[in-house]
Amino acid sequence: MADITRRLGWRHLRGAPTAHIRHHRSGKLLHDGPGLSFWFRALTAALSEVPVDDRELAMTFHARTSDFQDVAVQATVTYRISDPALASARLDFSVDPDTGVWRGAPLEQLGTLLTETAQQHALAVLARTLLASALVDGVTAVRERIAEGLGAEPRLPATGIEVVAVRVMAIRPEPEVERALRTPAREQIQQEADKATYERRAVAVERERAIAENELDSQIELARREEQLVDQRGTNARREAEEHAAADGVRAEAEATRTVRLADAEAARSVRLARAEAEGAREVGDARAHAQAAWLRVHSDVDVATLHALTGTRLAENLPNIDSVTISPDVLTGLLSRLGAGGDAGGGEVGA
């Protein structure tokens, strides 16, 4: 929209670079071009503003496929006004000289022309296409057909319109049909998801089984090694016991040998001692016998009186010490008598 200001009965218009301004006065073109700025009188000026920038026209329309299914087509057409003079001659782009607002609705007319033309070509394509094919490949086919149809439409160049691009965003069926079409895919996806879940569980179970087997193998190996350890310990214990027993046997044998040797030595010493004692006893006995024999030989040649005297002497030697002896006359007389009698008897026997 042009920017118009008032000054003392004059108007000043200032246009945008994307707006083509045409100024007529009394049927004569005074200003023609984009981004103009000039003064004019409202009573004598005829102004038109034609946008020359690229415009986006979004459209949504319904169509029917060959299998009688309704679909909605969402498309966008990008266009521009390439000939502003021709467009202003064919469409009403005049603006109010006081406000700068379009007196009509030229862009709506242009949008209706483009929408109807694009819809016509899209319907022609979809009417010969099944719903499944339209949903799969219909976007490309519809876009190409709309672009081709708009390019071949004679009214657009005659109006100064140039189509820049055509885009088809989606072709959607009715909600019920869409849900029905989604059901098999969802079921397939669900089946694949279930399959993946089952496979994941199977893999998990397999891994758990492998882990359990590994643990069992580890336990078996540990038990086998423990058994080997017990056997080795038993072998070591038996070997140690045998070594201790052998050592004890050696010690016992050595002790027995030592004891036997000591006993033999003691016996030999006892035998030697006994022999020595016997030899000493025999020698003592022989000495005593020789002494007794000598004593007997000595006394065999002595008279009885002498023997009696010696006997008395021996008795006197063996008697205890007597400090005093009292002899009565009767005792002395009897003793002397016995001695006298004994002397006589001895002399007689000696004489005989």
KEPASE-331564 format. One line per 2 residues: number of its first residue (from 1); their letters; for each residue x, y negated, z negated of C-alpha. Coordinates in pm, whole numbers, plus 50000, padded with zeros to 5 digits. Each point is the difference from the previous one (the first is absolute). Layout:
<pts>
NUM	A	X/Y/Z; ...;
</pts>
This chain:
<pts>
1	MA	50000/50000/50000; 50134/49660/50104;
3	DI	50085/49742/49734; 49800/49680/50075;
5	TR	50022/49678/49799; 49809/49667/50034;
7	RL	50150/49651/50028; 49778/49692/50079;
9	GW	49775/50176/50251; 50284/50202/50151;
11	RH	50072/50364/49946; 50340/50163/49980;
13	LR	50039/50366/50093; 50296/50208/49900;
15	GA	50011/50351/50140; 50198/50311/49903;
17	PT	50271/50153/50218; 49778/50308/50049;
19	AH	49698/49800/50114; 49963/49868/50355;
21	IR	49820/49665/49999; 49813/49860/50303;
23	HH	49878/49637/49986; 49756/49876/50261;
25	RS	49858/49651/50026; 49739/49919/50261;
27	GK	50083/50335/50170; 50367/49916/50024;
29	LL	50262/50219/49826; 50215/49774/49784;
31	HD	50183/50247/49772; 50070/50367/50067;
33	GP	50240/50219/49801; 50079/50164/49663;
35	GL	50098/49804/49691; 49878/49660/50125;
37	SF	49944/49695/49785; 49811/49694/50131;
39	WF	49737/49733/49931; 49658/50007/50162;
41	RA	49652/49855/49975; 49733/50244/49884;
43	LT	49728/49866/50223; 50192/50042/50326;
45	AA	50219/50308/49925; 49929/50363/50087;
47	LS	50235/50227/49805; 50063/50374/50023;
49	EV	50241/50213/49794; 50110/50335/50137;
51	PV	50216/50226/49774; 50295/50143/50187;
53	DD	50146/50221/49722; 49960/50381/49987;
55	RE	49671/50102/49841; 49909/50328/49831;
57	LA	49650/50130/50066; 49902/50286/49771;
59	MT	49711/50210/50116; 49807/50298/49868;
61	FH	49739/50177/50207; 49826/50336/50009;
63	AR	50018/50258/50275; 49879/50353/50067;
65	TS	50212/50295/50107; 49908/50264/50253;
67	DF	49878/50230/49723; 49761/49726/49879;
69	QD	50196/49894/49692; 50007/49636/49899;
71	VA	50341/49846/49939; 50118/49656/49897;
73	VQ	50287/49839/50191; 50225/49743/49834;
75	AT	50206/49795/50247; 50178/49667/50029;
77	VT	50055/49799/50319; 50271/49734/50012;
79	YR	49936/49732/50259; 50092/49642/50089;
81	IS	49853/49723/50220; 50253/49971/50277;
83	DP	49811/49732/50203; 49852/49741/49762;
85	AL	49853/49789/50285; 49817/50300/50143;
87	AS	49887/50117/49656; 49869/49652/49910;
89	AR	49811/49994/50329; 49840/50342/49943;
91	LD	49944/49981/49625; 49895/49717/49775;
93	FS	50314/49891/49808; 49879/49640/49949;
95	VD	50053/49847/49655; 49818/49729/49809;
97	PD	50199/49671/50034; 49920/49909/49641;
99	TG	50082/50333/49825; 50208/50197/50251;
101	VW	49775/50309/49957; 49889/50207/50299;
103	RG	49651/49920/50107; 49938/50363/50105;
105	AP	50149/50339/49922; 50237/50074/50285;
107	LE	50209/50258/49815; 49690/50200/49909;
109	QL	49898/50007/50365; 50349/50110/50094;
111	GT	49997/50267/49727; 49666/50132/50119;
113	LL	50134/50027/50355; 50310/50190/49888;
115	TE	49811/50224/49756; 49734/50104/50248;
117	TA	50255/50065/50272; 50220/50210/49769;
119	QQ	49699/50186/49860; 49878/50085/50348;
121	HA	50325/50170/50093; 50036/50175/49662;
123	LA	49648/50143/50027; 50078/50130/50346;
125	VL	50299/50194/49869; 49837/50139/49685;
127	AR	49685/50106/50183; 50209/50261/50184;
129	TL	50205/50112/49697; 49915/50252/49732;
131	LA	50011/49884/49640; 50302/50212/49908;
133	SA	50197/49874/50302; 49891/49642/49932;
135	LV	50126/50024/49643; 50329/50153/50110;
137	DG	50087/49822/50327; 49722/49744/50033;
139	VT	50195/49705/49860; 50256/50004/50279;
141	AV	49744/50066/50271; 49767/49723/49879;
143	RE	50284/49748/49965; 50129/50068/50350;
145	RI	49650/49982/50148; 49917/49672/49821;
147	AE	50330/49841/50107; 49944/50115/50357;
149	GL	49639/49881/50003; 50079/49657/49855;
151	GA	50284/49958/50247; 49765/50077/50288;
153	EP	49713/49785/49871; 49955/49703/50248;
155	RL	49823/49779/49752; 50301/49962/49775;
157	PA	50237/49843/50258; 49710/49791/50125;
159	TG	49963/49866/49646; 50372/49945/49954;
161	IE	50036/50289/49752; 50308/50225/49982;
163	VV	49996/50324/49799; 50329/50047/49816;
165	AV	49951/50334/49822; 49739/50256/49903;
167	RV	50014/50210/49681; 49763/50274/49890;
169	MA	50042/50070/49628; 49757/50283/49944;
171	IR	49714/50207/50134; 49794/50123/49708;
173	PE	49696/50226/50001; 49703/49966/49768;
175	PE	50071/50071/49633; 49808/50330/49998;
177	VE	50173/50121/50313; 50334/49884/49870;
179	RA	49950/50195/49678; 49898/50304/50199;
181	LR	50308/49967/50218; 50223/49956/49699;
183	TP	49867/50310/49830; 50192/50261/50210;
185	AR	50317/49795/49976; 49954/49960/49628;
187	EQ	49932/50372/49967; 50311/50073/50202;
189	IQ	50200/49759/49790; 49856/50151/49685;
191	QE	50084/50349/50124; 50352/49891/50080;
193	AD	50024/49835/49662; 49872/50317/49832;
195	KA	50242/50205/50206; 50282/49771/49904;
197	TY	49889/50027/49636; 49987/50379/50020;
199	ER	50337/50010/50173; 50141/49766/49737;
201	RA	49857/50221/49727; 50136/50308/50176;
203	VA	50340/49838/50022; 49976/49903/49635;
205	VE	49900/50356/49905; 50281/50139/50214;
207	RE	50245/49764/49835; 49870/50095/49656;
209	RA	50034/50366/50094; 50354/49940/50122;
211	IA	50079/49813/49679; 49848/50282/49794;
213	EN	50200/50257/50196; 50315/49799/49949;
215	EL	49928/49976/49630; 49929/50376/49987;
217	DS	50320/50074/50192; 50186/49773/49761;
219	QI	49849/50181/49702; 50087/50340/50152;
221	EL	50354/49887/50070; 50024/49859/49648;
223	AR	49870/50325/49853; 50247/50199/50212;
225	RE	50284/49780/49884; 49881/50030/49640;
227	EQ	49997/50378/50044; 50353/49987/50139;
229	LV	50098/49777/49710; 49849/50246/49749;
231	DQ	50178/50290/50171; 50324/49807/50000;
233	RG	49955/49909/49636; 49930/50367/49919;
235	TN	50306/50106/50195; 50207/49737/49824;
237	AR	49857/50109/49664; 50073/50367/50075;
239	RE	50347/49914/50120; 50058/49787/49692;
241	AE	49866/50279/49777; 50222/50252/50177;
243	EH	50297/49769/49962; 49916/49947/49632;
245	AA	49954/50375/49956; 50329/50065/50177;
247	AD	50168/49737/49789; 49842/50148/49686;
249	GV	50115/50345/50112; 50350/49873/50058;
251	RA	49995/49829/49664; 49856/50313/49832;
253	EA	50253/50220/50173; 50277/49763/49902;
255	EA	49867/49987/49645; 49967/50378/49991;
257	TR	50350/50038/50139; 50130/49752/49747;
259	TV	49803/50174/49724; 50131/50338/50113;
261	RL	50351/49863/50015; 49956/49842/49658;
263	AD	49852/50324/49869; 50282/50199/50159;
265	AE	50251/49757/49856; 49830/50012/49662;
267	AA	49980/50380/50015; 50363/50021/50104;
269	RS	50092/49760/49723; 49786/50204/49755;
271	VR	50162/50318/50123; 50342/49847/49965;
273	LA	49907/49865/49658; 49856/50337/49899;
275	RA	50308/50173/50132; 50215/49749/49818;
277	EA	49795/50046/49683; 50009/50379/50039;
279	EG	50370/49986/50071; 50042/49772/49699;
281	AR	49782/50227/49786; 50191/50302/50122;
283	EV	50329/49833/49930; 49872/49882/49661;
285	GD	49872/50351/49933; 50328/50146/50111;
287	AR	50184/49750/49784; 49779/50078/49705;
289	AH	50037/50369/50067; 50375/49961/50024;
291	AQ	49994/49788/49684; 49778/50245/49820;
293	AA	50217/50281/50120; 50305/49814/49890;
295	WL	49833/49918/49669; 49904/50358/49960;
297	RV	50350/50111/50089; 50139/49755/49754;
299	HS	49767/50105/49717; 50032/50367/50073;
301	DV	50353/49993/49865; 49913/49801/49682;
303	DV	49919/50173/49672; 49659/49982/49836;
305	AT	50111/49768/49728; 50122/49753/50247;
307	LH	49675/50026/50195; 49809/49942/49677;
309	AL	50210/49702/49934; 49946/49866/50347;
311	TG	49632/50067/49963; 49991/49810/49678;
313	TR	50189/49723/50158; 49752/49985/50282;
315	LA	49715/50000/49759; 50164/49731/49801;
317	EN	50044/49793/50316; 49635/50042/50087;
319	LP	49870/49935/49649; 49869/49657/49925;
321	NI	50202/49768/49786; 49971/50089/49629;
323	DS	50098/49736/49762; 50009/50226/49693;
325	VT	49961/50376/49930; 49918/50140/49664;
327	IS	50096/50368/49954; 49891/50176/49693;
329	PD	50213/50272/49852; 49747/50263/50087;
331	VL	49997/49906/50363; 50373/49975/50023;
333	TG	50043/50338/49833; 49752/50167/50233;
335	LL	50153/49836/50305; 50345/50106/49910;
337	SR	49874/50347/49938; 49844/50015/50341;
339	LG	50308/49864/50163; 50209/50255/49822;
341	AG	49769/50276/50104; 49995/49880/50347;
343	GD	50377/49982/50012; 50035/50351/49891;
345	AG	49749/50129/50247; 50168/49812/50274;
347	GG	50339/50127/49912; 49875/50353/49994;
349	EV	49844/49966/50339; 50308/49840/50138;
351	GA	50213/50274/49861; 49782/50263/50150;
</pts>
